Amino acid sequence: MTWSRWGRLLLPIGVLYDPFVERALEPWSYGIYAGGQSILIGTPSGVSLAPEGGAHQSIKTPSIGLEQPGCVSYEPAFVVDTEWTLLAGLARLGKPDGCSAYLRLSTRPVDQSLAAVPADPAARERRRRQVVSGAYPLRRTEAPAVGIAAMGAVVPEALAAAERLEGEGIAADVICVTSPDLLYRAVRARQGHEAAESWILDQVFPADRATPLVTVLDGHPHTLTFLATVNRVPTTAPGRVGGRCWRRCSVTTRPSKGPPSRSPAPSCRFGWPAVAWNCRRPPCATAPHGRDPAGLFRMRVQRQQHGRPSAHSPADRPEPHPPAA
């Protein structure tokens, strides 16, 4: 806020582990509401931190960046994209109509040649404008049968998938998303709900190339699902919707698709019901502490198969826990 109080422009940049963005959210949000402008960089994120355990799984932070008022969020896949988005964020600081920025970065090694940055100055400038506006076409085919919208560290997998599909006779376009935040604003602007530019949608998702869409990112899959509304196409969003117990116990997850498991109600060794994690592991011997994973698990299964049951059903009422000796 030094630019508005004392006429001096500062460029504050904070860097922290991406999983800890949630810890910094309250003071950072308060600063934004008070008129402060800054840049928050969360790195490493996602699969970059997977070896460090369940406490370092930043799955929700992409949607936090999308939903945070007074902030523009980016998740670039390549070094040149990072340079352009960081400069765009710095350019918004210290202005009456400026805002903060959040960059979600990764330390995962990525082949930079996959960016295929145009050598022609005009084409390079067009790519830069698309990058700082939310997305750009990374792979175009003559007659696409499907589109893949990928963001961040998983863009190489999207390109590899497109090549495998081409080998099977299925042409696939690949869109590199750099800011779901700006794309969502463009969608709302096209609908008349927000004052923002929407030209990026016409360049990246033209109506004459509308195909079924697959969205993928290293985070919760709901972050990009709104892209299907641009051309009203069928969509699927594979991604991570669970994870290990946040206390780093041995509880793991199963895919969210398929019938619910009828195995004994699981829980982790800290007593947390594994229902929320779609777990198939047997209950651990040290569970209860007054919790009833079995009752919660039965209620979840009944909701999925027969609708919402009564919480006062005798079958689902937790067993009384004897007082500790």
N, C-alpha and C positions, 0 to 999 in steps of 0.2 A: 504493500500500500504506500510505499515511499514516493511513487510517482504522483499520487494524488495529494499527499500531505506536504511533502517537501520539494517536489519537483525533480527528484532524482530517480532514475530508472535502475532498479535492480532486477536481475534475472535469477530468481531462486530456483534451484533444482535439487530435489531430494531423491535419493536412491536407496531402496531397501528391497529385501526379499519380497517377491510378489505375494506369497501367502500371508505376509504381515501387512498388506495393504488394508485389510479389514481392521487391524489394530489402529492404524493411523487415520482411519476414515473419519472418526468423530472430530478431532482437532482440525484436520484438513478441510472437511466440509464446513466447519464453523468459520474457518478463515475465508473460504469462498463466499459464504453468505455475508460476511462482514466487508466484502469488497476486495479481499486479497486475491492475487493472481500468481500462480506458481506452476512448476512442472514436477510431477511425481513420476518416477520411473521404477517399475516393479520388475526386478530381474535377479536371478533366473526365475522362470515360471514353468508350470506344467511338467512335461516329461523331463525337463532339465533337472528337476529336483526329485524325481522319482526314487533314486537310490538312497535318499536321506530319510525315507520313511513317510508314514501317513500324515504326520503333522505338517509336512511340506508339500501338500498336494493342492495347488491353487487352481481350483476348478471353477469357482464362482466369480473370480475377479473380472473376466471379460464382460459379464453382465453388469457388474458394478460400474465399470467405465461407461457402459452404454446408458445407464440410468442416472448417473450423477449429474445434477444440475450445475450449470456454470462451468462445465468442463468438456473438452473434446478428447476422446480416447482414440489411441492408435495401437495396432499390433502388427508392425511390419515384419516381413519375412526375410528381407535381404538388407545388406549393409547400406546400399544406396537409398533404399526406401526409408531406413532409419534416419539417415542424414536429412532427407527431405522433410520427413514428418517432424523431426526435432526442430529444424529451422522454422517450420510452419508454426509449431507451438511457441517458440521464442518470439515470433513476430506478433503473436496475439497478446503478449504481456505488456503491461504499462499503458493501456489504452482505455478510454471510457467505455468503449464497446468491446473490450477484450475479454479473455477468459483464461482459465487454467487448462492444463493438458495432462493426460495420463498416458504413458507409454508402457505397454506390457511387452517385455523383451525376453529373449531366450539366449542361453549360452550353448545351445545345441549346434554343433558344426553343420553348416548348410553350404552346398556347392553354389558359389555366387554366380557361376556362369548360367545357372538356370534362370536368372533374372532376365536375361536376354534384353539388356537395355539398348535401345536403338542408338546407332552411331550418328544418324542424321540429326542436326541440332533442332529442327522443328519437331521431329518425332520424339526426340528426347524431352523437349519441353512439354509436349502433349502428355507423355508418360508421367512427368513430374506433377502436372496439374491433376491427373487422375489419381496418383498416389495420395496426394494431400487432400483429395476430395472423397476418398473412401474405398476405391477399388480400381482395378485395371484388368483388361484381358491379357492373360499370359499365354494362352494357347487357343488358336482358332482353327477350326476345320471347315471344309467346304459345306458339308451338310450334316450338322451335329444331330445326334440322336439323344444326347444327354448333356447336361452341364454340371460341372463340379465347381463349387465355390469353396475355396479353402483359405484359411487365414493362419499366419504365423509359421511356427516351426514345422507344421505338417504339410506345407505346400509341396515339398519334394515327393511325399507319398501320393499326393493328388496327381502330380505329373506322371509318376510311375504307373498309377492306376489308369490314367488316360492312354498311356502307351500300350498297356496290356489289353485294354478294351479295343484299341485300334487293331491289334493283332487278331482279335476275334471278329473283326468286321463291324465294330460299333464305334462311330466317330464321337468324340467327346471334347467339348470346350472346357477350358480351365480358367476360372476367374480368381485372381489373387485379391482377397479382401484385406484392406489396410485399416479400415475404420468402420465397424458396424454402426457406430454412433452416428456418423455423418450419413451413411446410407439410410438409416432409419429416419433421420430428419428429412432426407430427400423424399422418402416414401410419404411421410406425413405432409410435406409441402405439396406433393402431387395431389393429395387428397384434400388440400385446402385447410389443413389443421395447423400449419406452421409456416412462418416466413423464412424460407430457406431455398437454396438453389436445388433443382432436381435434374439438371442436365446430365449429371453423372449416370443416372439410371438409363437414359437413352443411349449413352455410349457403351456402357458395360453390359446392360441387359436389354438390347433392342428387341422390339416385339417380333420382328421377322426371324429372330433366332431363338424364340421361346421354345424350350424343351423341358422335360422333367429335370428336376434339380436335386443334386446331392450336396449338402453342406457339411463341412467338417472343420474342426478346430481343436486345439489342445485345451479343452475346457468343456463347460456344460453345453450340450448341443442346442439348447433352446436359443442361444445367443444369435444364431444366424437363420433361424427358421422363418423369420418374417420375409426373407428375400423371395420366397415363393409367391408372395402377394404382388410382386412387381408385375408379373405377367400372368398371375393366377394359374400356376402350373403345379402338377403333383410334385411332392418333395419327400425326401427322407433325410434324417439327420443322425447318422451314427456318431457316437461319442461316448464320453465317460459320464455316467450318471450316478456312480457309486464310488467306492474306494475302500481302503482299509480302515479299520477302526482308528479314530483320531488319536487314541492312546497307544498306537503301535503294537497292538496284540496280534495274534495270528489269524484273526477273522478276516476272510476274504469275501469277494463278491461273486455273484453269478450274473449272466446277462439278464437284462430287464425283460426280454421277451420270453414267451413260453409260459406254461402253466405254473402256478406257485408250487413250491416244494411242500410235500406233506411230511417231511422228516421232522423229528422232534424240534421244538422251538429253539432256535439258536440264540446265543448271547456271547459276548466277548468275556474275557477273563476278568474284566473290571466291572461286570454286571450290567453293561449297557446292552439293551435289546438290539440284536442284530437284524430285527425286522426292517429297520430303516435302511439297512445296507444290502437287503436281498441276499442274506447269507445262507449257505448250505452246510456250514460246519456244525458239528454237534455241540450242545451246550457245554460250557466249561464248568468244572467242578466248583469254582470259587464264585459263581454268579451271584445269587439273589440280592441280599441287602435290601429287602422289601420290594424288589421289582418283580414283575410277572411277565417275562418274555413269552411264555406259552400262551397266556390269555391274549396278549397283544397280537401274537402271530395268528391265532385262530380268528380273531376279528378281521385281520387283514385278508386272510383267505376267504372269509365269508363275504366281505365287501366286494372282492373281485368276482365271486361266483354267484352270489345271491342278493347282492345289494347290501346296503348298510344295516348291520344288525343292531339290536338294542344293547347298549352298554351295560344294562342291568340283567342281561340273560344269565341264568345260573351257570351255563356252560362257559361263559366268558368272564364271570366274576372272579377276580384274583383270590387265591387261597390266602387265608389269614397267615401272616408271618409270625411265628412265635417270638416272643421277646428274647433279646440276647441274654445269655446267662451272666 
